[in-house]
């Protein structure tokens, strides 16, 4: 089929990873068809980038109608080739409630739409597309379930599905329960999960806590009603329990400290090409990594891989961790490799540093006294919540020397990654991770 109408659609999607890069749709393949009126066609679309020839695969579900649908004008993709010259109007299927009903019903009857036992799925729940910005598309089905359709897909295991499956089967209370998933050949296209009706985004809650603190300029974090430290501690406990369950359910092994230190050092070297401002701290950061090289073996296991406050949800029953896909910039083969649990801990510690400075960035202020006060309070908030989170994660035990070396290195490594992200996407926020690198490496000389 012709794919000429897909390129303009792709380049304006939030979930498309190649925004800003010239590309060509170099192939399409039909994966499956569902229902009628509309007929849902799920395409696998290959794009090739003009600059380096890299290729990516995207899942594009379309709802095909015989006549134009005025109510779906906002989701129009193009005209699907047909025998007649006019073709059939095609719309983004996740945006069409009639099309999403076909996807949900398929979990009751269709091969490849796999269901786990233990939940009486409401197959008649109405679907609505989640409007938040995501790298995937999530469809809410009433208050019963959520279907996450992976947009950028890679053949093989999707760690979001496999990790949720073992945690669900282990009875974890810190994830949304997995109800099922969609797989066609060697592609895993989506996962169906428990809808968390009372969930609040962890990042938003942290920002609200900081705003409360900034509104009370003369008070310390522990003196303000929105103090977050207890929640930070509960998050630490939740992560420790998830790590313990993952260690029981997936193979564990170890890697040489020299290999880990080399990988971190190489990432720093690559980052210098993007963020020259890192050069001032490069030698100090390399000394932090060198401490890891002195460790003979580093235990590794299945971890979250990209944990931060935005990957957490607070419900009335406690914290939930979401999105076990790992860092999206990494190839899938790397994201499913075992890693040290300290990577996840480091991600959360960096997130506690980010939250207060992100709020400060969003509140322009020229008075130097106010700016100084906010900076002091921001550092206090970050330090208080990092301490509460880490203490709970450790279960009250002290941080032993090898763990301290590892954790410090992972935090620096994460801050370097953030510098690249901000330099490319939000240059005005680059000072936040740069300050983190400066602080973290200050004692290594």
Secondary structure as GFF3:
##gff-version 3
##sequence-region A 1 445
A	DSSP	alpha_helix	6	10	.	.	.	ID=ss1
A	DSSP	beta_strand	23	34	.	.	.	ID=ss2
A	DSSP	beta_strand	39	49	.	.	.	ID=ss3
A	DSSP	beta_strand	55	64	.	.	.	ID=ss4
A	DSSP	three_ten_helix	70	75	.	.	.	ID=ss5
A	DSSP	beta_strand	76	80	.	.	.	ID=ss6
A	DSSP	beta_strand	88	92	.	.	.	ID=ss7
A	DSSP	three_ten_helix	93	95	.	.	.	ID=ss8
A	DSSP	alpha_helix	97	105	.	.	.	ID=ss9
A	DSSP	three_ten_helix	106	108	.	.	.	ID=ss10
A	DSSP	beta_strand	113	115	.	.	.	ID=ss11
A	DSSP	beta_strand	127	129	.	.	.	ID=ss12
A	DSSP	beta_strand	137	141	.	.	.	ID=ss13
A	DSSP	beta_strand	145	149	.	.	.	ID=ss14
A	DSSP	beta_strand	152	153	.	.	.	ID=ss15
A	DSSP	alpha_helix	159	169	.	.	.	ID=ss16
A	DSSP	beta_strand	178	184	.	.	.	ID=ss17
A	DSSP	beta_strand	187	194	.	.	.	ID=ss18
A	DSSP	beta_strand	200	201	.	.	.	ID=ss19
A	DSSP	alpha_helix	202	215	.	.	.	ID=ss20
A	DSSP	three_ten_helix	221	223	.	.	.	ID=ss21
A	DSSP	alpha_helix	229	249	.	.	.	ID=ss22
A	DSSP	beta_strand	253	256	.	.	.	ID=ss23
A	DSSP	alpha_helix	257	274	.	.	.	ID=ss24
A	DSSP	three_ten_helix	276	278	.	.	.	ID=ss25
A	DSSP	alpha_helix	279	293	.	.	.	ID=ss26
A	DSSP	beta_strand	297	300	.	.	.	ID=ss27
A	DSSP	three_ten_helix	309	311	.	.	.	ID=ss28
A	DSSP	beta_strand	312	315	.	.	.	ID=ss29
A	DSSP	beta_strand	318	321	.	.	.	ID=ss30
A	DSSP	alpha_helix	332	335	.	.	.	ID=ss31
A	DSSP	alpha_helix	342	361	.	.	.	ID=ss32
A	DSSP	alpha_helix	368	393	.	.	.	ID=ss33
A	DSSP	alpha_helix	401	425	.	.	.	ID=ss34
A	DSSP	three_ten_helix	427	429	.	.	.	ID=ss35
A	DSSP	alpha_helix	430	441	.	.	.	ID=ss36
###
